[in-house]
Each structure stands twice: as structure tokens, then as C-alpha cells.
Amino acid sequence: MAATIRRQRPRRLACWALMAVLLADLLALSDTLAVMSVDLGSESMKVAIVKPGVPMEIVLNKESRRKTPVTVTLKENERFFGDSAASMAIKNPKATLRYFQHLLGKQENNPHVALYRARFPEHELGFDPQRQTVYFQISPQLQFSPEEVLSMLLNYSRSLAEDFAEQPIKDAVITVPAFFNQAERRAVLQAAHMAGLKVLQLINDNTATALSYGVFRRKDINSTAQNVMFYDMGAGSTVCTIVTYQTVKTKDAGMQPQLQVRGVGFDRTLGGLEMELRLREHLAGIFNEQRKGQRAKDVRENPRAMAKLLREANRLKTVLSANADHMAQIEGLMDDVDFKAKVTRAEFEELCADLFERVPGPVQQALQSAEMKLDEIEQVILVGGATRVPKVQEVLLKAVGKEELGKNINADEAAAMGAVYQAAALSKAFKVKPFVVRDAVIYPILVEFTREVEEEPGVRSLKHNKRVLFCRMGPYPQRKVITFNRYNHDFNFHINYGDLGFLGPEDLRVFGSQNLTTVKLKGVGESFKKYPDYESKGIKAHFNLDESGVLSLDRVESVFETLVEDSPEEESTLTKLGNTISSLFGGGATQDTKENGTDTVQEEEEGAAEGSKAEPGEQAELREEAEAPTEDTSPPPPPEPKEDVATEGEKAAEKDNGVKPEAQKPSEKDEAGAEGVPPTLEEEKKQKPARKQRMVEEIGVELVVLDLPDLRQDELARSAQKLQDLTLRDLEKQEREKAANSLEAFIFETQDKLYQPEYQEVSTEEQREDISGRLRATSTWLEDEGFGATTVMLKEKLAELRKLCQGLFFRVEERKKWPERLSALDNLLNHSSMFLTGARLIPEMDQIFTEVEMTTLEKVINETWAWKNVTVAEQAKLPATEKPVLLSKDIEAKMMALDREVQYLLNKAKFAKPRPRPKDKNGTRAEPPLNASASDQGDKVIPPAGQTEDAKPISEPEQETRSEPADSEPLELGGPAAESEQKEQPTGQKPTLKNDEL
């Protein structure tokens, strides 16, 4: 008995643990039933959501538009976003911020900062000496960093999504340009953190577009690789991406479609904005030429006029895409002077001739990075608003050598739809069809370190080593581990970008610092002193390039091992419980492994530094944990050349040095014997298995960020609090405006109602004069002092007026409800009386209602009739200006009480069983009721075995009292009629059975 109880306890504990985990998941899902995506472009953004019942929908903004300008207006006491801020750009251009994403993650000496100053001279950019970055100086009291401005916009996008979804949203996927480096991606994450968003992933906008294209064409994807080029020219930049679609075999879901980014090319400044700026400059020159002899100022010195010209240039560019010429006109451009000029498409193309020459550049970069030719590209698809310019399409078509360009995708919303699909896939609240996404690393990352080597006896020198951590165009997300085997003391190493030779000189200047981080390790020597008898397996640094493309150093640890011999022990109950629970959730795989589909860990021994050979005996171990979705490719994707070489090096290193991979157990290889003959079962029992005892010591890490220092935690918290205060201020302002509008609307509506006949009928002249006077006084107060009134004061004024008019409104509402309510009460009384009369006519033998029940219903009917007649008579005596005694709520209460009694009797009749009828003297029942169905009176007789279908069953002899044949009504088995029928059956024949008796 005790053994049985002990066996049941682990099962019971496992059940409770499973219930706890499921409950925790349900609680976590309760707050994440909707997810959103933000396609953050340079000029505009698109927001999409997924919620139960609403699959992948673009969010409409407050102006019911699907596209929202990326514009923020910051004033002393208010903020404007989207279309409202865009309209403010003419009135207050200094406080209206646009294209601020170009400043993210860039220091003050970056060429893009100087370019931003030249494009938008109305903005004053301050200098932050701590981070070497810039910020917007709106006024002496208002200054915001680009990350804070972006955070405001992300918070606004979330408010739009929440209003559309009608529920709170925290999880989001944000699109970023593919050419964003580590500093720029971290800046976007910091902005999202300030806004209180949980970023599921920063997805490259070209990858999101490719995902959207593949999701809606899933059936067209097969095992044959299809190469598609996406050419995306937006407002601020141009990106060309080559994507390969094919189905692959995954471990969990079988054959699934996959997209793999093969090549990427880009131009950071080629886009629609540069075309508009050149058009603006052209229009400004024409306007100055028109006023040349009037000693007028240069229009370029007037920020408002330049803002008007930029808006007109944007409109002009759009119109010229469909027309050969157009008339540009602005009313009151400057000094109340109107502007009007004709611009042709040829002039526009001449202004942007050098820009059109740069159109094929990203295509060539993408082909070089993918190591492909144009013949291998099946289709070229246009994405982005600037691709609608005819000259862009003409030059691109000539560059790619295709018959036509693909336009079968929504150029504005494709990235937003792909990002929201990825958000649903990453969220725990939704289950979507798997679509494997393998993005590519654009900028390679390597690890550099220096150590002493002894080239000759007694001669030591320093040697600089490089190890490629993440190669160019390699897939991510993935994890990698680098092992330093030659150090037994504290040391430093550096994380830098790799070879950026594919970037031009100007792009390198814009790129910024090529050094990422210096890692200082502390505690290495102490770890060796702590385990002197153990064999060192090196200092292992664990790196992670996550789904957002952001590199992080998870941990650094010193690993020691030794061989110990002991007898195998039986697993404890807790171990079994842990294994049971782990098996329920995917075999104990970690969360990252499950989500990202980690491949089997590969041990790679790199025996050579980058560009040079390493010394004999040097072991710089590189272990890769690829987080791209696990797949058994059929056919496999093109392998990485570096990884193949490293794998061969690993095998050679294992043979030469005798070092076994970390994932290999001694029991699997060593026990097989030197000759390769497996031992017998008895020998295995006699042998004492040797196992490795592994000790891991955590190493202290100090990170020195070299590219762009992140905001400290206190600064991040302070910025988040400042933005939260601004949000609360905006909410309070909206609440005050709502209260003021409600008060003003109540005043106007009530003043109008006082002259309506239905209100004059129930009020005296004195009452109307009193109400009208109070309304006029409040209206005067609102005009004179309402601008300085608080929300509480406005609500109090509204409450006073409503209390004053409450009696008047109540009398009018009651009189409106009387006809309908009294008519419904009369109908219910009549139907109830008819029901009671019918119930009393039921014969006593069939009666299902008791006398008490019918008496109770009769009492309620009589009381309701009496109350109605008395109350209506009393109300008729009262003047209309007095409070009525006939109230609609009382009528509804009486109707509910009467209806409850009737419903009780109806339910009883519905479920009551009829009483059995008495039999006559001949053992047959009385005639069936008149409403009996034909099927009940004529059941088909099934002939017994051995009897033909034509043979008729023996019928009962006719009686004086005529009755139906015995087989015309169902008989109760075992009753008198059944016994008499069985007696009259011929000998040797079975009694005839009917359908219901079967």
C-alpha cells in the first residue's frame, strides 16, 4: 500500500505542476490577445493589428486614413501627431519634426547630421557631450532627443491600434531599414522601451515585404527554389533584396515554405525626399525670379514659405507621375504674394538626372552579395512610393533586363502586413501556419584579441588574432560560443565589425564607428585557483544575435572538467518529475530553442586566424548554435562555405589533438573499445562507467560600448517618466476639452428644447424662465472665464444644470413612454386572462395545474388590472407640470411580475407528462385523440421470419364498440392487449412486432 502511494505522488505532483503552468500561460495570454505592427517609414507609417476575429487588418487613424504621416509637433502646452502635425508644419515649422529617424544612432560628426541641418535649417540641433549625439532644441525649456520623439510617435501608434482593437496592446513588431547597424537598432529598441511597448522583433522592412508576398502565395511555393527581387524605393532610402522561396522539411511541422534573404543592396539617401527637395529648390528659384525687381527677400530665408513649397513639391511630384506637365500654385506664399508656375515632367527628370543614375546601384550590390546573376532572378517586384515615378521604372527595367516589372503587391502596406503576420507567429495568443524566415547579416562581426606567443625559445611577442563571429549574409537569429584556451588570467577582447569593403567611402563615414565593444574579463585567475586539479576547457563567451539583429554577450564562464568513476544511481523522484514535465513541453528544450528552432550544436575548431595560420597547439574553439528554424532540407539550402571548411577543420582537430566535442559523451565513444567491438551486456554491468564532472565558474564582465553609448538606466527612466507626463497632460487636456464641449452642447440643446411644445406642455412659464436664465449665465461664464476653468469646474457646472433640468426632462420622457408601456401591459393582461380561462377548461382527468396555481395567477391579474385603472385615473387628475404618479418603471415591474407567473405555468405544461388513459372491457384502449398523426395510426408491420410480405397478420374479432386495428396504435409490452394478441398467433409463428416495439 505504501509503495502504491509513493508511486502516485509523483503523478499527482506532475498534474499540479502542469495545471500551474497552464494557468500561468492563460493569465499571460489574457493581456496579449491583440498584437500590432508598425511599418515605420521615413515619411509615413502604417499600423496593423491582429486580434481574435480580426485577422491582419490595417488600422485607420483619426482621419480614417490607412497611412499616417511620421510628423510630431511639440509646443509648450500641447502636442500634435500625424495629419494634425503635418498641417501645423506651415504655421510652426520649427516645432514640427519630420524625418527625425535619420538622426537615430548617429553622433554629431556624422555626415547625415550635417545633411539634416542643410535640408531643414529651421530646426535647432543641440549637442549632447555625454553621448556625442544631437537633440532638438524647441525652446529653452523644451528639448528632446530623436529617441524620445520616436517614442512619442510609437505611443501614438499604439493608441491608434488600441482604439481600433478596443483593447490594450503591448506586443509589437517594428520594421526598420535593412541597413540599420547595431547602434541604430538599439536606438529604436530604447524608444520602444520608453513608450512601454514590448518589442517582439525588429524586422527588416524588406524581409517583412517578402514575408507578406510569400504568405499570400503559399500554394505557389514548392521544393524548386524561386528567386525574387524586391526593389523598395521609399521617401528616404532605397533597398534592393533578393529572396529565395522554397519548401523545406522542418522537424516539427513537416514540409513548410521558407524565405531566405540571399542578397541586399541599398542607398541611404536615394528616395522621394531628395526629389521633392530639388523640386522645392526649383520652385524657390522661380519665385525669386518673379520678384527680382521688387527688392524682396529671398524666399529661402522664410521657413514658413519653404514649408509651403515643400508641400507643393510633394504634390507636384505625385501629379507629374501621371501627367506630362502641371501648374504649381500657392496662395499667399510670402508677403501675401501668390505663386504660380508651370513645371513639366522633362524639367523634373532633368533636375533629378543624377538620382536616376543611382537607381541600378542597389541592384548590383544585391547581386554581388548573393553571388547571383540577373538570369537567375525570376521576377522583380516594386515596393515603395517613389517607385511610382515613371523615370525610376524606366531606368530599373533597363538595368534588370526584364520584360516588365512586377506590380502585383501593395507597395504601401506590404511591409506592415508581413510584420503583423510575424507578430502573430511570435505571440502566444495566436496560431498561424508556419512560414520559415531566414534573414541575413549585412555587416559581419568578428572578435579580436591579443596574446603573447613564443616564436623562438626565450623570445615572446604579441600576436593579434581575429575570429569571425557572424559572417556577411549569414542567417540569424543564432547563438555562438567562442572558447579562449590560452588564457589563465584576466584579459580583454574586442567586438568589432568585419570587412566593410563593400561600402563606399561616403557610406563608411555615415556608418560611424566600426568598433562595437571592448569586453574586460575579471575573475579568470581566481577560477583557475579555485579548481587546481581540474582540466581547463577554456573561457567560453556566449554571444547571441537575436531576432532583431541586435548582438549581445549573454555570459562568459570558465569551464573545468575531470573524469570520475561511480556506479549509476537511480533517478530521484524530483528528477523524474522534472523530466516528465519537460517532456510535456517539447522534450525539455529551452524557450529560445523552441521558438527559433536551434540546430544541433556544432563544434568548430578554427586553427587559423583571419588571413594567417595559427600556431600548432592553439585551440580557439568556435561553437555555433544556429537559431534559424531547424530543417532537414530536401533539397538543402546553399551551404555557407566558411562553415563547411570549419567543419572539416573540426574533424582534423579531433584526430590530431584528441579533443572531443563538448556534446559528445564518453559513454558513447570511449566504451566502444579500441577495436570498435561493442562490449557484451555482462561486461557493461561489470564495468564502472566513467563520466565527466563539469564545473562552471561565472566570469565578471565589464562592457565598454564604443559605437554609441546607450542611455543609462536612470536617464532611460527619466525620459520614460517625462514622456508619460506629457501623455497624461494630453489626456487631461482631452478630458477638459470634452467637458467644455459637453457643457456648451448641453446649453444649446436645452435652450432649443425650451421652445418645443412637448417641453412647454409640462412646464410653467416661471420654470422655463428660471432655467433659461441659468443657461445664459453659464454661457456667459464659459465665454469669459471658461478658458481658465479646470476640468472639475466644467463638470460641476454641467452637473448643476442637469440637476436643474432633471424634473423637466423626466416629465417629458415619462409621457413619451406611457403609450408604449400601457399598450404592452394591456396586451399582457388580455393574453394572461385568455390563458387562465383555457386552463380552467381542461378536464379534471387531464388537468396539470393545481387550484392554488390558477388562483394565484387570477389574483395577480386582478391586482394588476386594479392598479392600472387606479393609477391612470390619478394621473389624469394631476396637472402636466407636476411629478407624475404613473411611472414607466412601475409599469415594467407589474409586467414582469405577471409574466413570471404565466411563464411558470407555461414551463410546467411544456414538461408535464400526460396521465395514462383507462382501458375498456375488451382490453383495448379508447380511440386515439383527433390530433393524432397519421404515422401514429398506421405503423408499418414487419413480417416475422418465414412469413411472406403478402401474408396478413391475424386481426382481432370485431366488437360492438368499434375500435382501430390492434396494430394501429403502439402497445405497451407486457400489457393485456399484448397477451391476447400473442395467444391468437398460430402455433410455430413468432408474434408480429411493430417498429416501436423493436
N, C-alpha and C positions, 0 to 999 in steps of 0.2 A: 504493500500500500504506500509506504514512504517513497519507494522508487517511482511509483506512478506519479505521485505529487511532484517529485523533483523533475520528472520529465515534462510535466505540464507547465511548470513555472516559466521556463524559457519561452514557450509558445505564448503564454499569457503576456509576458513582458514584451515580446515581439509585437503582439497585436496592439498593446497600449502604445508602444513606440510608433508603430505605423499610423495609428489614429492621431497621435500628436503631430506627426509630420504632415499628414493630410490636412489637419485643422490649421496648422501654420500656413500651409500653401493657400488654403481658402481665404484666410484672413489677409494674406498678402495680395491675393487676386482681387479682393473687394475694393482696393484703392487703385487698381490698374486695369479697369475694364475698358479703357479707351487709351489709345496711343496716337501720337501725332508725328508728322514730319514737317520740316521747314526747309524748303529749297531756297537757300539764301543766295540770291544773285547780287550783282553789283548795283543794278538799277531797281529791281523789283524782287519780291519774294512770293512764293506760293506755299500755302499751308494745306496739308491734307490730314485726314483723320481716319481711323478705323475704330468702330465701336460695334457692339452687338446689334445686328440688324442694319448697319450702315457700312458696307464693305468699300473701302478705298474711295473716299469722297473728297473733292476739293472744297475747302472752307470758303464761304463767302464773307467778305468784310462788311463793315457797317454801311458801305455804299452799295452793297450787293454785287461787288465785283470779285472775280476769281483771282485777280492779281493786285498786289498791294505795293505801292512804292516804298523802297527802303529809304525813308526820309524821316528825320526826327527834328522837331522844332523845340528848342529849350528856352523858355522865358523865365522871368523871376518867379512868377506865381502859377505857371501852367505849362503843360507840355502837349504837343500835338504829334500824331503819328499818321503815317500813310498818306492818304489823299488830302486830309486836313493840313498836314505839314507841307505837302507839295504846294498847296495853294498859298501857304504862308511864305514860301520862298521868294515871292515877288515883294511882299510887304516888309519882310525882315530877313534878308538873305544872310546876314551874319549869324543869326541864331538858328538857321536851318542847315542841318548837317546832312550831306549826301556823300556817297562813295567813300565812307569812312573805313570800310573793310580793307582798303588799300594800305591803311596805316597799321593794321594788326601785325604784331610780332616784328616790327621794324624799328631800328634805332634812328636817332636824329640825323645821322650822317648818311642814311640810305638814300639812293637816288630817287626812290619813289616818294619820299617825303618832300624833296625839292620839287618834284613833278606835281605833287598835290598842291603845294603853295603856288606854283605857276598857274595851275588850272583854276584854282579857287582862291584868289588873293583876298577875298572878303573875310576869310576865316583867319583868326589869330591863333597860331600854334605855339604853345608854351613848351618849355624843356624840362624834363624830369631828370635831375642829375643822378638820382639813385639807380634808375633802370636805363638811363641814356635813351629814353623814349620821348615822345611828344604827347601833348594833351590839348584839348580845345579850351581856349580861354574865352568864354562867352561874355563874362563881365568880371569885375574884381571879386565878386562873391561866387560866381558860377564857373567851375572848371571840371571837365570830365575827360577821362581817358577814352581811347577808342573801344576798349573792352567794356567800359561802363555804358557807352552809347549803344553798343551791340546788345548788351544785357537788357537795356530798356526795350529794344526792338523785339528781342526774343520773348520778353514778358508780355509785350503787346500781342505777339502772335499766339501765345498760349491763351490769352484772354479771348481772342477771336475763336480759337478752337474750342474752348470751354463753352462759350456761348452757343456755338453751333452744335456741340455734342450734348449740351445740357447736363454736364457732369464734370468734375475736376479731372485734370490731366497733368501728369508729372513726367511720364516717359516720352522721350522724343528721339528721333534720328534726324541729324542736321547734315545737310550737304555742304561740302567745301570743295574748292578747286583742287584738281589732282596735283597741281604743282605746289601746294602748300607744304612748307617744311615743318620741322618739329616745333619751332618757336611759334609759327602761325597757328598750328593746330592746338597747341597748349593755350594760346590766347583765346581761341573760340571756346575751349572747354571751361576756362575761367569765367568767361562771360555767361555761359550757360549755368555755371555754378552760382554766380551772383543772382541770376534770375530764378533760382530754385528749381531748375529742370534737371531731371536725371537723364543724362545722355546715354542712350543705349549704344549708339555708334555714331562716329563721324564718317560718313560715307562719301567717297568722291563722287562729284556730280556726274562725271562720265560713266562711272560704274552704276549709279542709280538709273541713268538713262538706259544703259544696256540691260539692266535687270527688268525694267518696265517693258522693253522691247521683247525680251525673251519670255516673260510671264504670259503675255497675250499671244505668243506664237509657240506655245509649248508643244503643240502637236507637230510642228514643222521641224523640231529638233530631233535628230537621230544620232546613230553612232558615227556617222560621217561628219568630220569637222567642217564647220561653216565659218568663214572669216568675214566679219562685217566691220566696216569702218564708220565711226560716228564723228562727224565734224561739227563741233559746237563753237559757234561764234556768238558770244553774248555782248553785253554792253561794255564790259571792262577788259575781257581777255578772250583768247581762242585756245581751245584744246581739241586735239585730234586723238582718237583712241581706236585701237584695233582689238577686237574681241573675237574669241573663238567659242562657238557654241557646239556642244555635242553631249550625248548622253554617256554617263559613266555609271559604273556599278559601285554603289555605296554599301557599307556593312549593315546599316540599319534599315534602309528603305529600298534596297534593290537598285534597279536602273532608274536614274533620275537625270534631268537636264542640268548642264553646268555651263557657266560662262567663265572664261579665263581671259584676263586682260593680258594681251601679248605685247603691246607697244603703246607708248604715249608720247605725243609731241605737243608743244604749247608755245604760245606767245603771250606774255603777261600784259602787254599794252595794246594789242590789236583787238579792236572791238568797236561797237557802235558809238561809244562815248567820244572817242577820238574823231570820228567822222562828224559828230554834232559840234564838237569844239571848233573844227575847221570851218564848218558852215557858219557858226556864230561869228568867228573872226571875219569871214567874208561879208556877212550882213553888217557887221560893225563898220567895216571899211566903206561899204556903200552908203551907210547913213552919214558917216563923217564927210564923205564926198558931196552928198546932197546939201550939207550945211557948211560947206567950205568957206563961203564968202560972208558968213554971218557972225564970225568971231565966236563961235560956240565952242563949248568944252568938248574934249574927246569923250565919246560915249563909253570908252573902256574904263574911264575913271568913275563911272556911276555903277555901283553894284546892283541896284535895282534894274537899271536898264539892261545890264548884262544878263541878269536872271531872266528877263523877258525875252531877250534874244536867244538864250539857250533853250527856252521852252519852244520858241518858234522854230529853231533849228531842228529840234526833235520832231516836231510835226512835219516840217518840210522834208526831212529825210524819209519819213514814212510815206508821204504822198508821192514823192519822186520815185519810189519803188514801183509805182503803178502808172505814173504819168510822165510824159516827156518834159514837161515844164509846169511850174506852179508860181502863183503870186504870193510872196511873203508879205504880210501886213500886220502891223502892231499899232493899236490905237494909243496915243499918248506915250510914246516910247521914252522921251525925255523932254522936260520943259514944255509939256503939253503939245509936243510936235508929233504928228502921226508919221509912221514909216510904212513905205510900200515899195516893193522891188520884185522884179521877175527873176526867177532862178530856173535854169534848165538842168536837165539830168547830165548833159555833157559838161557843164560847169562844175557840177558836184563831183563827177568822176575825175575831172582834171584836178580838183582840189585834193582828192584822196588817191591820186595815182600811185604814190609810193606805198600807201597802205595796201592797195590791191596787189602790189608786187610781193608783199609778205604773206599773202594767203597760202601759197603752196608750202611755206616753211614748216608748219606743224605736221603736214602730211609726210614730208621727207624724214623728219625726226621720228615719227611713229614707225615708219617702215624700217629705219635703221635700228631702233631699239628692239623691234620684233624680229629683225633679221629675216624679213619677208620682202617679196616683190609685189608690184601692183597687180600682176596676173593672178596672184593668189587671193586677192580681195574680191569677194563675190558681189558686194553691194556697198555703196557709200550713202549714208543717211545724214540728212541735215538736221541740226538741232540748234536752237538759239534764235533770238530775234533778229540779229544782224545778218543772218544768212538769207533773209528776205530781200536784201539789196541785190538787184539783177547782176551787177558787175561782179560781185562776190561769187555768185553761182557760175557765171561765165568763166572766170579765171579758175575756179576749183574744178569745173568739169573738164577743162583743158588739161589741168595738172594730173588728174586721176585717170584720164583716158577712157572714161566710161561713156556709154550711150546716153545715160540720163542719171540724175541724182535722185536718191530716194527721199520722198517727202511724205511717207506713209506713217508718220509718227507725230504726235502733238508736240511741236517744238517748244512750247512754253511749259507744259505740265508733265512731261515725261519723267523728269528727274524727281519731281515731288511724288508721283505715283510709285516709282520704283523705290524711293526711300520709305514710303509708308508701308509698302509690302515687306520690306526688310524689318521695319519696326514691328509689324505683326508677327513676323517669324521669330524675332528675338524676344517678344513679350510672352509671358506665361499664360496670358489670358486668351490667346487665340491659337488655333492650329491651322496652318496653311500647307499647301502642297510644297514639298521640298524643292528648292532650286539652289544648287551649289554655286557659291560665288567665290571666286579666287581672284582677289585683287593683287596688284603688283607694286613692289617697292620701286619708286622712281629714283630716289637718291640712296646710293649704297652707304652702309655704315660699317665701320671697322673699329677694332680695338688696337691701340698702340701701347707698347710698354718697353722699358729699357732695363737690361740686366747686365751683370758682369759675366764675361766669358774668359776662359784661359786658352788663348790661341796657341801659345808656346809655353813650355814649362817655366813658371815664375813670371810670366808676362800676362797681365789681366787687362782687359779693355771692356768698354761699354758697347753693347750691341743693341740696336734699335729694331724691334720686331713689330710686325703688323699682322693682324688676323682679321680676315673679312668676316664680319658678323652676319650681315644681311646684304646679299649681293643685289645688284641692279636687276630689276624686273623679276626678282624672286617673289614667290607668293607670300602673302600674310593674311591673317594673323598667324604667328608662330612664336615658339619659345626656343631659346638656345642657351647652352651652358658652355662656358669656356673654363678650362681647368689649367691653372698655373702650377706646374710640377717642380719648378726650380727655386721656389721661394720658401724660406722658413723664418722670415722676419717681415715686419711691416713694409709695405711698398705701395706705390701709386701706379695707376694705369689710366689711359685716356680713351675716351669715346669720341670719335670724330667721323665726319663724312668721308666717304671713299673718293674714288676718282670721279670728278665732276667735269671731265674734259668735254662731255657732250654739250655743256653750256657755253654760250658765247661770253666774251669779256664783260659786256653790259649786264647780262643775266647773272654773272658771278658777283658783280657789285650789288645787284638787287638782292641776291640770295642771302647776303650777310655773312656772318661768321661760319667758317667751316669746322670749327671746334665745338663740340657739344658739351662735354662734361669731363671733369677730372675727378677720378674716384680715389680717395685716400682710405686705405685699409688700416685698421688698428686692432691689435689683439692677435696677430698671426703668430708672433713669437711665443706668447703665453699659451696658445693652444698646443704648440709643439712640446712645451714644458709640461703640460697637463697630461699628455699621453706619450711618455717617452718610449714605452715598449710596443707601441702600435706602429704599423706601417702606414706612412702617409700616402694618401691617394690624391693629394694636391688641394689647392684652393679653388673652389668651384664658384664661379659667378653666374647667376641665373638671370638671363635677360628675357624680356617679353616685349614683342611688338604686337600690340593688341589690335582689336578690330578697327579702331580709329586711326591706326597708323602711328601711334604715339609710342616711343621707346621708353622703357622703364627698367630699372635694375631692381628685381624683386628682392634678392638677398645674396649675400656672399657667405660661404661656410667652408670651414676646414674639415676635411673628411679623413678619418683614420679607420683602418681595418686590421683584424687579426683573425687567425684560424683557431677555433675552439672545438673540442670534441665532447659531445654529450649525447645521452640517449634521447630519442624522440619522446616528447611528452604529449599527453592527450590535451586537446584544446579545452580551455576552460569554458564555463557556461557563458561568460561575458563575451569571449571571443566568438563562440558560435552565434550568440545573439547579434553581435556586430556584423558577422558575415551574412547572417540571414537578412538583416535589414539592408545591408549593402547590395545583396543580390536582387532585392526588390526594386532597387533604383539603378539598375544598369550595371551590376557587377562591381560596384564599388568605385567606379570611375569618378574622377573629380569633376567639379562643375565645368571647368574650362574644357576638359577633355570631352565631356558630353556635348557641350554646346558647339565646340569648334571642330570636333572630330579629329582628335590628335592621332597622328600616325604612330606606329611603333617607334620607340626611341632608337635612334641610330647613333652609334658611337663612331666618331670620325677622328682618326689620328692624323693631324697635319704635321708632317715632318719638315716643312719648308715655310719660311716666312715669305711674305709677298715680294716677289721679284728676286729672292735669293734662297739658297739652301740653308737649312738649319744644321746645327752641329749633331754629330752622332750621339744618340742617347737622349736627345731633347724630346720631351713629350708634352706638346701643347695640345691638349685634348679639346676637341670641339664636339659637343653633343647637341644634336638638333631635335627639338620636339615640334614638328610642323603642326600648326593648328589649323591648316587648311582641312576641309572636310575629308574624312577618311574615304579612300576609294580603292577598289581593285579595278583599275582602268581596263576597259576592253573596247577598243584598243587604248593603251595608256597614253596620257598626255605627253608632249615632248619633254624629255628629262632635262634637268639642269646639268650642264657639262661639269661644273665645278663639283657638284655633289657626287657625280659618278667617279671622278678622279679621287675624291676624298674617300669614297668607299673602298676603292682598290688600295689606297694607302692604308686604310684601316686594317685590311686583311694582311698586308705586308708587315705592318707594325705588330700585329698579333703574333705572326710567325717569328719575327726577329727578336722581339723583346719579351715575348711570353706574357704580355699583359692582356688580361681578359676584359671584355666589356663589362660595364657595371651591371647590366641587366642579366648577365649570364650567371647561373648558379653553379657552384661546384658539384652539386649532386647530379647535375645533368651531363657534365663533361668528364670530370675527374674520375667518377666512379665507373665509367665505362671501361676502364682499364687501358693500359698502354697499347695493347694489341687490338683494341676495338671490339673485343668479345664481351658481351654483356654478362655480368655475374648471375648466378642462379639465385632463386628466391631464398634458399637456405643460407647462401653466402651473404646475401644482403641483410638477413636477420642477424647474422653473427657480426658483421662489420658495424662499427660505430661511426655513423655518418659525421663528417666534419662540416661545419658551417662557418660562415664568415660573420664575425661580430663587428658591426659598423658603428662608429662613434662620430657624431657630427657636432661641431662647435661653431656657434654663430660668430661671425666676424663683424666688428664695428665698421660702419661705412660713413664717410663724410663726402658729400657730393658738392662740387663747385661747378655751378652752371656757367658756361662760357658764352653761349649764343645770345640768350636773352633771359635775365633773371626773372623768375616767377614772382608774383606778388606774395609777400609774407602772409601768414595766416591772419595776423591782426589787421593788415591792410585789406585783405580779402573780406574779412568780416566787417570792417568799417565801410568798405564800398557796398557790400550787400545791404548793410543797415541804411546807408544813405539812399540807395535805390528803393528800399522798402518804405522809407519815409516819404519819398516822392510819390510812390504808388498810393500810400494812404492819403496823402494830400490830394491827389487826383480823385480818389474815391470820395473824400469829404466834399470836394468841390462839386462832383457829380450829384452827390446827395443833396447839397444845398440848392443846386440848380433845379433838381427835381422837386424839392419842397417849394421853391419860389414859383415854379411853373404850375404846381398843383394849386397853390393859393390863388394865383392870378386866374387860372381856369375856373376855379370854384366861384370867384367873384363874378365873372362874366356870365357863367351859366345860371347862377341864382338870380342875377338881375334880369335876365331874359325870362326866367320862369315866373317871376312875379307878375308878369303881364299876360300869362297864359290863362285861359278860362278855368281849367281844372284846378289851378292853384288859387285863383281868386274865389272860387266857389267854397273852398274850405278854410278861408282866412278872412279876417276883418281888415278894414282899411287901416286901423291903428297898427295891427300886427305887420302888415306889409310896409308901412312907413318906418316902423322900428327896424325891421330887417334891412330895408333899403338904406337907411341912414348908417347903420353899422357897416354895410358893404362899402359905401362911399368913403367912410373914414378909413377903413382898412386899405382901400385902393390908394388913397392919398398918402397914407403912411408908407405903402410899398414903393410908391414913386419917389418920395422924398428921402426916406431913411432905409429903404429895403436893400440898397447896395451894401450897406454895412451890417445888415442883420445877420445873425448866425442861423444855422440850420434849426436849432432848438426854438429860437424866437419865431421863425416862419411856421414851424409845425404847431406851436402854441396858438398863433393867430388863426390858423386853419381849424384847429380843434374848437376854438371859441365860436367861430362862425357856424361850424357844423352843429354844435350844441344848440345854438340859437335857432337854426332852421330845422332841427330834428323833428319837432312836432308837426310842422307844416308838411315836410316830406313824408312823414309817417301816415298822415291822414290821406294824402294823395295815393300813396302806394296801397293802402288798405282798400280804398274804393276801386282801384284798378283790379284787385284780386277777388273782390266779392263775387262778381258774376260767374267766374270760372269755378271757384270753390263751392258756391251754393249749388250750382248745376251738378257738379260731381257728387255732392252729398245727397241730392235728391235721387240721382240715378242709383247710388249705392243703397239707399233706403228702399227704393222700389224693388230692386233685384233681391235684396235680403228678404223682403216680405213675400215675394213670389217663391223664393226657395223654402221659406218656413211653411208656406201653405202646401207646397208639394211634399215636404217631409211628413206632414201630418196625414196626408192621404195614402201613405204607404200601408199596406195591410199589416195586421199585427204579426202574422207569421213571418213576414219578410222585413220587419222593422229593424233597423240597425242603430237608430238614435234613441237614447233614453228620454224619458219625460223631463228630467232635470235639464238636459242639454237644450231641448227645444224651448223649455220655459225660460232658460237663461237668455237665449237668442231673442225671444219675444220681448223680454224685459229691456234688453239693450236697444232694440228697435224703437220701442215705445218711448224710452227715455230720450233717445236722440231726436225723435220727432218733436217731443215736447220742448226740448232745449232749443231746437231750431226755431220753432214758432214763437217762443217767448223772447228769444234774443233778437230776432228780426223785428218783432213788434217794438221792443225797447229801443232799438236803433232808429226806427222810423220816427220816434218821438223826439230824439236828440237833434239839435241843430248841427249842421255840417261843420261848424267851426270848433265843436267840442271833440274831445278824445272819444273815439268810437268804442262801443262795448262789444260789437261784433268783430272779432279778430280772426284773421286768416289762420293763425296758429291754433286757435281753439277749434276751428272747423276741421283742420287737419288732424287734431288729436281725436275728435269724435269719429272721424272716418277710420282712423287706424284702429280704434277700439272695436268698432263694428266689423271691420274687415277681419280682424283677428278671430272673432267668434265664428264668422262664416267660413273662414279658411280652415278652422279646426274641424268643423263638421264635414267639409268637403274632403279633407285628407282622410278622415275616418271612413267616409263612404268609398273612397278610392281603394283603400287597402282592406276593406271588410270582406269576409268570405261568406257566400250565400249559405243559408241553412239548408240541410238535406230535406228533400220532399218525401212525404209518406207514400208507401206502396199501396196498390189496390189489392183486392182479394185474390186475383189471379196471378199475383207475383210480378206484374208489370208496372212500370212507372206510369204516371199520368202523361198526357200529351206534352210534348215539349213546348216551350213558350213560342209565341208567334214570331219573335225576332230571332229564332234560332237560324243559324246559317245553313245553307244547302249542304255544305260539306259535312256538317254535324249529323244531318238527317240521312245522308246517303253514303256511308263509308263503304269503300270497296272491300269485298270479301276475298281473302286469299285462299285458294283451294288447298286442301290438305294433300299430303303426299299420296300418290297413287290415284288421285281423282282428277279427271279432266276438267278443263276450264269451263266446258258447257254444262257439266253436272251442277244442279242447283242444290243448295243446302235445304234440309228439311225445315219447313216453316211450322210455326205454332198453329194449332187449330183456331179457326175464327171464333170469337166470343161475341156475346151480345153487345157488350161495350166494345166498340171498335178501337183498336189501338194500332200503332205503327208496327211493322215487322220488327222482329227481335234484333235484326242486325242494323236497324236504322238509328239506334242510339247507343252510346257507349254503356257497357255494363260493368259493374264492379266485380272484379274477380272474387269468386267465393260466395257471391250473393245467391239468393233463391232463384233468380232468373237464370243464372249461370248453371245451377244444379239441374233445373228442369230441362234446359237445352242439352246438357250432357247426357241425360237419361234417354232422350229421344233420338240420339245419334245411332245409326246402325252399328251392329257389332263388327268389330275389326276395323272400323274407321275412327280416325282421330277427330276430336271435336274441331269445328270450324273456328278459326281465330280471326280477330279483326286487327286493323292496323294499330289501334291504340293499345290493344292487349299485347301485341308484340313488344 
